[in-house]
Amino acid sequence: MPLTKSDLINKISEKAGITRVKAETVVNTIFDTMIESLIRDDRIEIRGFGSFVNRKYSAYKARNPRTRQIIEVDEKKIPFFKVGKELKEDINENEPKK
């Protein structure tokens, strides 16, 4: 079951002993700040967790599979997450045994 933004807000509210409204403000501020950084093409690094960086893709020609028509695809940037070493180790150490 995925952890949703609402779940995250509820957990922060409970653990920090703050209202849900304050926890929502904290979560929104963090996400908004991260989005603004990626828009500016800045790298985001959270030690022990991972990093976010934009990957740039050049323009290219592709084919529409339905019409077989060739189309131009504009260059684009896509955010990419690279997991940190500590998080990767934590996940693998705590993995359930089969």
Backbone atoms as SQL, in Angstrom:
CREATE TABLE atoms (id INTEGER PRIMARY KEY, chain TEXT, resi INTEGER, resn TEXT, atom TEXT, x REAL, y REAL, z REAL);
INSERT INTO atoms VALUES
  (1, 'A', 1, 'MET', 'N', 0.850, -1.178, 0.000),
  (2, 'A', 1, 'MET', 'CA', 0.000, 0.000, 0.000),
  (3, 'A', 1, 'MET', 'C', 0.900, 1.247, 0.000),
  (4, 'A', 2, 'PRO', 'N', 0.676, 2.170, -0.902),
  (5, 'A', 2, 'PRO', 'CA', 1.563, 3.341, -1.003),
  (6, 'A', 2, 'PRO', 'C', 1.348, 4.329, 0.150),
  (7, 'A', 3, 'LEU', 'N', 2.424, 5.035, 0.472),
  (8, 'A', 3, 'LEU', 'CA', 2.339, 6.120, 1.438),
  (9, 'A', 3, 'LEU', 'C', 1.924, 7.367, 0.673),
  (10, 'A', 4, 'THR', 'N', 0.769, 7.928, 1.005),
  (11, 'A', 4, 'THR', 'CA', 0.278, 9.111, 0.300),
  (12, 'A', 4, 'THR', 'C', 0.723, 10.378, 1.026),
  (13, 'A', 5, 'LYS', 'N', 0.539, 11.503, 0.373),
  (14, 'A', 5, 'LYS', 'CA', 0.857, 12.792, 0.980),
  (15, 'A', 5, 'LYS', 'C', 0.032, 12.983, 2.253),
  (16, 'A', 6, 'SER', 'N', -1.219, 12.581, 2.219),
  (17, 'A', 6, 'SER', 'CA', -2.097, 12.691, 3.382),
  (18, 'A', 6, 'SER', 'C', -1.582, 11.821, 4.533),
  (19, 'A', 7, 'ASP', 'N', -1.111, 10.610, 4.225),
  (20, 'A', 7, 'ASP', 'CA', -0.532, 9.731, 5.244),
  (21, 'A', 7, 'ASP', 'C', 0.693, 10.387, 5.881),
  (22, 'A', 8, 'LEU', 'N', 1.527, 10.974, 5.048),
  (23, 'A', 8, 'LEU', 'CA', 2.736, 11.643, 5.526),
  (24, 'A', 8, 'LEU', 'C', 2.384, 12.799, 6.464),
  (25, 'A', 9, 'ILE', 'N', 1.398, 13.575, 6.083),
  (26, 'A', 9, 'ILE', 'CA', 0.937, 14.693, 6.924),
  (27, 'A', 9, 'ILE', 'C', 0.446, 14.172, 8.276),
  (28, 'A', 10, 'ASN', 'N', -0.337, 13.110, 8.259),
  (29, 'A', 10, 'ASN', 'CA', -0.856, 12.534, 9.506),
  (30, 'A', 10, 'ASN', 'C', 0.276, 12.020, 10.396),
  (31, 'A', 11, 'LYS', 'N', 1.275, 11.344, 9.818),
  (32, 'A', 11, 'LYS', 'CA', 2.401, 10.821, 10.598),
  (33, 'A', 11, 'LYS', 'C', 3.207, 11.948, 11.228),
  (34, 'A', 12, 'ILE', 'N', 3.465, 13.012, 10.461),
  (35, 'A', 12, 'ILE', 'CA', 4.219, 14.152, 10.993),
  (36, 'A', 12, 'ILE', 'C', 3.430, 14.820, 12.121),
  (37, 'A', 13, 'SER', 'N', 2.125, 14.963, 11.926),
  (38, 'A', 13, 'SER', 'CA', 1.268, 15.560, 12.945),
  (39, 'A', 13, 'SER', 'C', 1.345, 14.761, 14.247),
  (40, 'A', 14, 'GLU', 'N', 1.256, 13.439, 14.147),
  (41, 'A', 14, 'GLU', 'CA', 1.302, 12.575, 15.325),
  (42, 'A', 14, 'GLU', 'C', 2.672, 12.602, 15.991),
  (43, 'A', 15, 'LYS', 'N', 3.742, 12.392, 15.220),
  (44, 'A', 15, 'LYS', 'CA', 5.090, 12.300, 15.791),
  (45, 'A', 15, 'LYS', 'C', 5.582, 13.624, 16.365),
  (46, 'A', 16, 'ALA', 'N', 5.241, 14.732, 15.721),
  (47, 'A', 16, 'ALA', 'CA', 5.716, 16.042, 16.182),
  (48, 'A', 16, 'ALA', 'C', 4.769, 16.671, 17.194),
  (49, 'A', 17, 'GLY', 'N', 3.595, 16.087, 17.353),
  (50, 'A', 17, 'GLY', 'CA', 2.625, 16.642, 18.296),
  (51, 'A', 17, 'GLY', 'C', 2.114, 18.005, 17.867),
  (52, 'A', 18, 'ILE', 'N', 1.917, 18.161, 16.548),
  (53, 'A', 18, 'ILE', 'CA', 1.395, 19.429, 16.014),
  (54, 'A', 18, 'ILE', 'C', 0.080, 19.164, 15.303),
  (55, 'A', 19, 'THR', 'N', -0.644, 20.223, 15.014),
  (56, 'A', 19, 'THR', 'CA', -1.922, 20.049, 14.332),
  (57, 'A', 19, 'THR', 'C', -1.698, 19.557, 12.908),
  (58, 'A', 20, 'ARG', 'N', -2.734, 18.978, 12.359),
  (59, 'A', 20, 'ARG', 'CA', -2.660, 18.493, 10.979),
  (60, 'A', 20, 'ARG', 'C', -2.424, 19.654, 10.016),
  (61, 'A', 21, 'VAL', 'N', -3.003, 20.815, 10.306),
  (62, 'A', 21, 'VAL', 'CA', -2.833, 22.001, 9.456),
  (63, 'A', 21, 'VAL', 'C', -1.372, 22.434, 9.429),
  (64, 'A', 22, 'LYS', 'N', -0.713, 22.449, 10.597),
  (65, 'A', 22, 'LYS', 'CA', 0.702, 22.812, 10.654),
  (66, 'A', 22, 'LYS', 'C', 1.560, 21.773, 9.923),
  (67, 'A', 23, 'ALA', 'N', 1.244, 20.503, 10.109),
  (68, 'A', 23, 'ALA', 'CA', 1.991, 19.440, 9.433),
  (69, 'A', 23, 'ALA', 'C', 1.828, 19.560, 7.918),
  (70, 'A', 24, 'GLU', 'N', 0.625, 19.897, 7.468),
  (71, 'A', 24, 'GLU', 'CA', 0.387, 20.075, 6.039),
  (72, 'A', 24, 'GLU', 'C', 1.214, 21.242, 5.494),
  (73, 'A', 25, 'THR', 'N', 1.324, 22.302, 6.259),
  (74, 'A', 25, 'THR', 'CA', 2.142, 23.451, 5.859),
  (75, 'A', 25, 'THR', 'C', 3.608, 23.039, 5.718),
  (76, 'A', 26, 'VAL', 'N', 4.095, 22.250, 6.658),
  (77, 'A', 26, 'VAL', 'CA', 5.481, 21.767, 6.605),
  (78, 'A', 26, 'VAL', 'C', 5.710, 20.933, 5.349),
  (79, 'A', 27, 'VAL', 'N', 4.844, 19.971, 5.099),
  (80, 'A', 27, 'VAL', 'CA', 4.994, 19.084, 3.938),
  (81, 'A', 27, 'VAL', 'C', 4.916, 19.890, 2.640),
  (82, 'A', 28, 'ASN', 'N', 3.932, 20.773, 2.529),
  (83, 'A', 28, 'ASN', 'CA', 3.787, 21.582, 1.314),
  (84, 'A', 28, 'ASN', 'C', 4.995, 22.490, 1.094),
  (85, 'A', 29, 'THR', 'N', 5.530, 23.048, 2.171),
  (86, 'A', 29, 'THR', 'CA', 6.707, 23.913, 2.061),
  (87, 'A', 29, 'THR', 'C', 7.910, 23.126, 1.550),
  (88, 'A', 30, 'ILE', 'N', 8.104, 21.924, 2.074),
  (89, 'A', 30, 'ILE', 'CA', 9.221, 21.081, 1.625),
  (90, 'A', 30, 'ILE', 'C', 9.064, 20.743, 0.152),
  (91, 'A', 31, 'PHE', 'N', 7.900, 20.267, -0.240),
  (92, 'A', 31, 'PHE', 'CA', 7.676, 19.885, -1.642),
  (93, 'A', 31, 'PHE', 'C', 7.793, 21.087, -2.572),
  (94, 'A', 32, 'ASP', 'N', 7.205, 22.221, -2.186),
  (95, 'A', 32, 'ASP', 'CA', 7.277, 23.435, -3.023),
  (96, 'A', 32, 'ASP', 'C', 8.721, 23.888, -3.202),
  (97, 'A', 33, 'THR', 'N', 9.507, 23.827, -2.136),
  (98, 'A', 33, 'THR', 'CA', 10.912, 24.228, -2.203),
  (99, 'A', 33, 'THR', 'C', 11.697, 23.293, -3.125),
  (100, 'A', 34, 'MET', 'N', 11.406, 22.008, -3.051),
  (101, 'A', 34, 'MET', 'CA', 12.080, 21.040, -3.926),
  (102, 'A', 34, 'MET', 'C', 11.712, 21.287, -5.393),
  (103, 'A', 35, 'ILE', 'N', 10.455, 21.549, -5.650),
  (104, 'A', 35, 'ILE', 'CA', 10.000, 21.816, -7.016),
  (105, 'A', 35, 'ILE', 'C', 10.666, 23.075, -7.559),
  (106, 'A', 36, 'GLU', 'N', 10.714, 24.120, -6.746),
  (107, 'A', 36, 'GLU', 'CA', 11.361, 25.366, -7.170),
  (108, 'A', 36, 'GLU', 'C', 12.837, 25.134, -7.495),
  (109, 'A', 37, 'SER', 'N', 13.506, 24.333, -6.700),
  (110, 'A', 37, 'SER', 'CA', 14.920, 24.031, -6.951),
  (111, 'A', 37, 'SER', 'C', 15.099, 23.294, -8.269),
  (112, 'A', 38, 'LEU', 'N', 14.246, 22.324, -8.546),
  (113, 'A', 38, 'LEU', 'CA', 14.348, 21.572, -9.797),
  (114, 'A', 38, 'LEU', 'C', 14.022, 22.457, -10.997),
  (115, 'A', 39, 'ILE', 'N', 13.079, 23.376, -10.835),
  (116, 'A', 39, 'ILE', 'CA', 12.760, 24.316, -11.920),
  (117, 'A', 39, 'ILE', 'C', 13.979, 25.177, -12.239),
  (118, 'A', 40, 'ARG', 'N', 14.739, 25.560, -11.195),
  (119, 'A', 40, 'ARG', 'CA', 15.968, 26.349, -11.400),
  (120, 'A', 40, 'ARG', 'C', 17.129, 25.485, -11.877),
  (121, 'A', 41, 'ASP', 'N', 16.890, 24.185, -12.010),
  (122, 'A', 41, 'ASP', 'CA', 17.901, 23.219, -12.445),
  (123, 'A', 41, 'ASP', 'C', 18.954, 22.960, -11.368),
  (124, 'A', 42, 'ASP', 'N', 18.588, 23.187, -10.104),
  (125, 'A', 42, 'ASP', 'CA', 19.486, 22.892, -8.994),
  (126, 'A', 42, 'ASP', 'C', 19.381, 21.414, -8.628),
  (127, 'A', 43, 'ARG', 'N', 20.447, 20.886, -8.083),
  (128, 'A', 43, 'ARG', 'CA', 20.474, 19.510, -7.582),
  (129, 'A', 43, 'ARG', 'C', 19.985, 19.544, -6.134),
  (130, 'A', 44, 'ILE', 'N', 19.226, 18.541, -5.735),
  (131, 'A', 44, 'ILE', 'CA', 18.755, 18.422, -4.356),
  (132, 'A', 44, 'ILE', 'C', 19.439, 17.198, -3.763),
  (133, 'A', 45, 'GLU', 'N', 20.129, 17.390, -2.656),
  (134, 'A', 45, 'GLU', 'CA', 20.820, 16.274, -2.019),
  (135, 'A', 45, 'GLU', 'C', 20.378, 16.176, -0.569),
  (136, 'A', 46, 'ILE', 'N', 19.837, 15.022, -0.200),
  (137, 'A', 46, 'ILE', 'CA', 19.410, 14.767, 1.164),
  (138, 'A', 46, 'ILE', 'C', 20.269, 13.612, 1.672),
  (139, 'A', 47, 'ARG', 'N', 21.280, 13.943, 2.457),
  (140, 'A', 47, 'ARG', 'CA', 22.261, 12.951, 2.927),
  (141, 'A', 47, 'ARG', 'C', 21.559, 11.791, 3.617),
  (142, 'A', 48, 'GLY', 'N', 21.978, 10.596, 3.273),
  (143, 'A', 48, 'GLY', 'CA', 21.407, 9.391, 3.858),
  (144, 'A', 48, 'GLY', 'C', 20.119, 8.943, 3.186),
  (145, 'A', 49, 'PHE', 'N', 19.577, 9.752, 2.306),
  (146, 'A', 49, 'PHE', 'CA', 18.319, 9.416, 1.619),
  (147, 'A', 49, 'PHE', 'C', 18.537, 9.285, 0.123),
  (148, 'A', 50, 'GLY', 'N', 18.992, 10.370, -0.518),
  (149, 'A', 50, 'GLY', 'CA', 19.234, 10.328, -1.957),
  (150, 'A', 50, 'GLY', 'C', 19.294, 11.723, -2.542),
  (151, 'A', 51, 'SER', 'N', 19.332, 11.779, -3.853),
  (152, 'A', 51, 'SER', 'CA', 19.423, 13.076, -4.526),
  (153, 'A', 51, 'SER', 'C', 18.491, 13.124, -5.730),
  (154, 'A', 52, 'PHE', 'N', 18.068, 14.337, -6.051),
  (155, 'A', 52, 'PHE', 'CA', 17.236, 14.594, -7.213),
  (156, 'A', 52, 'PHE', 'C', 18.020, 15.493, -8.155),
  (157, 'A', 53, 'VAL', 'N', 17.965, 15.192, -9.431),
  (158, 'A', 53, 'VAL', 'CA', 18.625, 16.008, -10.438),
  (159, 'A', 53, 'VAL', 'C', 17.803, 15.907, -11.718),
  (160, 'A', 54, 'ASN', 'N', 17.836, 16.960, -12.521),
  (161, 'A', 54, 'ASN', 'CA', 17.142, 16.915, -13.805),
  (162, 'A', 54, 'ASN', 'C', 18.024, 16.220, -14.833),
  (163, 'A', 55, 'ARG', 'N', 17.457, 15.307, -15.575),
  (164, 'A', 55, 'ARG', 'CA', 18.145, 14.707, -16.711),
  (165, 'A', 55, 'ARG', 'C', 17.624, 15.390, -17.966),
  (166, 'A', 56, 'LYS', 'N', 18.554, 15.771, -18.830),
  (167, 'A', 56, 'LYS', 'CA', 18.185, 16.482, -20.050),
  (168, 'A', 56, 'LYS', 'C', 18.184, 15.518, -21.227),
  (169, 'A', 57, 'TYR', 'N', 17.150, 15.621, -22.034),
  (170, 'A', 57, 'TYR', 'CA', 17.019, 14.798, -23.230),
  (171, 'A', 57, 'TYR', 'C', 16.911, 15.718, -24.443),
  (172, 'A', 58, 'SER', 'N', 17.700, 15.442, -25.446),
  (173, 'A', 58, 'SER', 'CA', 17.690, 16.251, -26.672),
  (174, 'A', 58, 'SER', 'C', 16.420, 15.980, -27.468),
  (175, 'A', 59, 'ALA', 'N', 16.127, 16.900, -28.378),
  (176, 'A', 59, 'ALA', 'CA', 14.987, 16.709, -29.281),
  (177, 'A', 59, 'ALA', 'C', 15.288, 15.531, -30.208),
  (178, 'A', 60, 'TYR', 'N', 14.247, 14.836, -30.632),
  (179, 'A', 60, 'TYR', 'CA', 14.430, 13.710, -31.539),
  (180, 'A', 60, 'TYR', 'C', 13.167, 13.484, -32.357),
  (181, 'A', 61, 'LYS', 'N', 13.296, 12.640, -33.348),
  (182, 'A', 61, 'LYS', 'CA', 12.141, 12.274, -34.174),
  (183, 'A', 61, 'LYS', 'C', 11.647, 10.915, -33.729),
  (184, 'A', 62, 'ALA', 'N', 10.331, 10.790, -33.673),
  (185, 'A', 62, 'ALA', 'CA', 9.703, 9.528, -33.272),
  (186, 'A', 62, 'ALA', 'C', 8.572, 9.221, -34.238),
  (187, 'A', 63, 'ARG', 'N', 8.043, 8.026, -34.116),
  (188, 'A', 63, 'ARG', 'CA', 6.948, 7.625, -34.992),
  (189, 'A', 63, 'ARG', 'C', 5.708, 7.346, -34.150),
  (190, 'A', 64, 'ASN', 'N', 4.585, 7.942, -34.559),
  (191, 'A', 64, 'ASN', 'CA', 3.307, 7.668, -33.910),
  (192, 'A', 64, 'ASN', 'C', 2.929, 6.232, -34.273),
  (193, 'A', 65, 'PRO', 'N', 2.771, 5.347, -33.288),
  (194, 'A', 65, 'PRO', 'CA', 2.502, 3.945, -33.604),
  (195, 'A', 65, 'PRO', 'C', 1.158, 3.704, -34.306),
  (196, 'A', 66, 'ARG', 'N', 0.186, 4.585, -34.097),
  (197, 'A', 66, 'ARG', 'CA', -1.111, 4.408, -34.749),
  (198, 'A', 66, 'ARG', 'C', -1.086, 4.835, -36.208),
  (199, 'A', 67, 'THR', 'N', -0.569, 6.042, -36.426),
  (200, 'A', 67, 'THR', 'CA', -0.629, 6.607, -37.779),
  (201, 'A', 67, 'THR', 'C', 0.647, 6.374, -38.574),
  (202, 'A', 68, 'ARG', 'N', 1.702, 5.929, -37.874),
  (203, 'A', 68, 'ARG', 'CA', 3.024, 5.721, -38.487),
  (204, 'A', 68, 'ARG', 'C', 3.644, 7.038, -38.963),
  (205, 'A', 69, 'GLN', 'N', 3.049, 8.156, -38.587),
  (206, 'A', 69, 'GLN', 'CA', 3.551, 9.469, -38.976),
  (207, 'A', 69, 'GLN', 'C', 4.753, 9.834, -38.096),
  (208, 'A', 70, 'ILE', 'N', 5.774, 10.446, -38.695),
  (209, 'A', 70, 'ILE', 'CA', 6.946, 10.893, -37.946),
  (210, 'A', 70, 'ILE', 'C', 6.623, 12.233, -37.286),
  (211, 'A', 71, 'ILE', 'N', 6.954, 12.325, -35.993),
  (212, 'A', 71, 'ILE', 'CA', 6.695, 13.546, -35.238),
  (213, 'A', 71, 'ILE', 'C', 7.983, 14.031, -34.575),
  (214, 'A', 72, 'GLU', 'N', 8.049, 15.323, -34.319),
  (215, 'A', 72, 'GLU', 'CA', 9.183, 15.922, -33.630),
  (216, 'A', 72, 'GLU', 'C', 8.881, 15.936, -32.124),
  (217, 'A', 73, 'VAL', 'N', 9.808, 15.431, -31.340),
  (218, 'A', 73, 'VAL', 'CA', 9.679, 15.478, -29.889),
  (219, 'A', 73, 'VAL', 'C', 10.663, 16.530, -29.393),
  (220, 'A', 74, 'ASP', 'N', 10.150, 17.539, -28.688),
  (221, 'A', 74, 'ASP', 'CA', 10.991, 18.623, -28.186),
  (222, 'A', 74, 'ASP', 'C', 11.958, 18.119, -27.127),
  (223, 'A', 75, 'GLU', 'N', 13.048, 18.877, -26.939),
  (224, 'A', 75, 'GLU', 'CA', 13.953, 18.540, -25.849),
  (225, 'A', 75, 'GLU', 'C', 13.211, 18.721, -24.541),
  (226, 'A', 76, 'LYS', 'N', 13.646, 17.995, -23.515),
  (227, 'A', 76, 'LYS', 'CA', 12.939, 18.063, -22.244),
  (228, 'A', 76, 'LYS', 'C', 13.864, 17.719, -21.092),
  (229, 'A', 77, 'LYS', 'N', 13.414, 18.090, -19.892),
  (230, 'A', 77, 'LYS', 'CA', 14.101, 17.738, -18.662),
  (231, 'A', 77, 'LYS', 'C', 13.136, 16.896, -17.836),
  (232, 'A', 78, 'ILE', 'N', 13.673, 15.847, -17.231),
  (233, 'A', 78, 'ILE', 'CA', 12.860, 14.987, -16.386),
  (234, 'A', 78, 'ILE', 'C', 13.587, 14.793, -15.058),
  (235, 'A', 79, 'PRO', 'N', 12.911, 15.039, -13.923),
  (236, 'A', 79, 'PRO', 'CA', 13.559, 14.816, -12.628),
  (237, 'A', 79, 'PRO', 'C', 13.891, 13.341, -12.437),
  (238, 'A', 80, 'PHE', 'N', 15.069, 13.090, -11.876),
  (239, 'A', 80, 'PHE', 'CA', 15.552, 11.734, -11.649),
  (240, 'A', 80, 'PHE', 'C', 15.996, 11.626, -10.194),
  (241, 'A', 81, 'PHE', 'N', 15.620, 10.535, -9.525),
  (242, 'A', 81, 'PHE', 'CA', 16.012, 10.292, -8.141),
  (243, 'A', 81, 'PHE', 'C', 17.055, 9.193, -8.097),
  (244, 'A', 82, 'LYS', 'N', 18.144, 9.466, -7.378),
  (245, 'A', 82, 'LYS', 'CA', 19.171, 8.450, -7.163),
  (246, 'A', 82, 'LYS', 'C', 19.211, 8.156, -5.670),
  (247, 'A', 83, 'VAL', 'N', 18.967, 6.912, -5.314),
  (248, 'A', 83, 'VAL', 'CA', 18.908, 6.517, -3.908),
  (249, 'A', 83, 'VAL', 'C', 20.291, 6.627, -3.273),
  (250, 'A', 84, 'GLY', 'N', 20.321, 7.052, -2.013),
  (251, 'A', 84, 'GLY', 'CA', 21.567, 7.178, -1.262),
  (252, 'A', 84, 'GLY', 'C', 22.043, 5.832, -0.749),
  (253, 'A', 85, 'LYS', 'N', 23.335, 5.752, -0.493),
  (254, 'A', 85, 'LYS', 'CA', 23.959, 4.503, -0.043),
  (255, 'A', 85, 'LYS', 'C', 23.330, 3.987, 1.251),
  (256, 'A', 86, 'GLU', 'N', 23.120, 4.880, 2.235),
  (257, 'A', 86, 'GLU', 'CA', 22.568, 4.456, 3.522),
  (258, 'A', 86, 'GLU', 'C', 21.148, 3.911, 3.380),
  (259, 'A', 87, 'LEU', 'N', 20.333, 4.574, 2.587),
  (260, 'A', 87, 'LEU', 'CA', 18.959, 4.118, 2.379),
  (261, 'A', 87, 'LEU', 'C', 18.951, 2.765, 1.680),
  (262, 'A', 88, 'LYS', 'N', 19.788, 2.618, 0.672),
  (263, 'A', 88, 'LYS', 'CA', 19.873, 1.355, -0.061),
  (264, 'A', 88, 'LYS', 'C', 20.265, 0.219, 0.888),
  (265, 'A', 89, 'GLU', 'N', 21.243, 0.483, 1.765),
  (266, 'A', 89, 'GLU', 'CA', 21.675, -0.538, 2.727),
  (267, 'A', 89, 'GLU', 'C', 20.573, -0.854, 3.721),
  (268, 'A', 90, 'ASP', 'N', 19.890, 0.193, 4.230),
  (269, 'A', 90, 'ASP', 'CA', 18.795, -0.022, 5.188),
  (270, 'A', 90, 'ASP', 'C', 17.690, -0.880, 4.583),
  (271, 'A', 91, 'ILE', 'N', 17.332, -0.602, 3.351),
  (272, 'A', 91, 'ILE', 'CA', 16.265, -1.363, 2.693),
  (273, 'A', 91, 'ILE', 'C', 16.659, -2.822, 2.518),
  (274, 'A', 92, 'ASN', 'N', 17.896, -3.047, 2.096),
  (275, 'A', 92, 'ASN', 'CA', 18.339, -4.418, 1.865),
  (276, 'A', 92, 'ASN', 'C', 18.564, -5.198, 3.153),
  (277, 'A', 93, 'GLU', 'N', 18.988, -4.531, 4.234),
  (278, 'A', 93, 'GLU', 'CA', 19.182, -5.204, 5.508),
  (279, 'A', 93, 'GLU', 'C', 17.851, -5.607, 6.154),
  (280, 'A', 94, 'ASN', 'N', 16.818, -4.798, 5.921),
  (281, 'A', 94, 'ASN', 'CA', 15.523, -5.043, 6.557),
  (282, 'A', 94, 'ASN', 'C', 14.530, -5.753, 5.659),
  (283, 'A', 95, 'GLU', 'N', 15.021, -6.296, 4.559),
  (284, 'A', 95, 'GLU', 'CA', 14.143, -6.991, 3.610),
  (285, 'A', 95, 'GLU', 'C', 13.695, -8.317, 4.226),
  (286, 'A', 96, 'PRO', 'N', 12.398, -8.627, 4.122),
  (287, 'A', 96, 'PRO', 'CA', 11.920, -9.912, 4.665),
  (288, 'A', 96, 'PRO', 'C', 12.576, -11.096, 3.953),
  (289, 'A', 97, 'LYS', 'N', 12.907, -12.116, 4.705),
  (290, 'A', 97, 'LYS', 'CA', 13.514, -13.326, 4.135),
  (291, 'A', 97, 'LYS', 'C', 12.444, -14.187, 3.484),
  (292, 'A', 98, 'LYS', 'N', 12.802, -14.806, 2.360),
  (293, 'A', 98, 'LYS', 'CA', 11.832, -15.666, 1.651),
  (294, 'A', 98, 'LYS', 'C', 11.932, -17.089, 2.122);
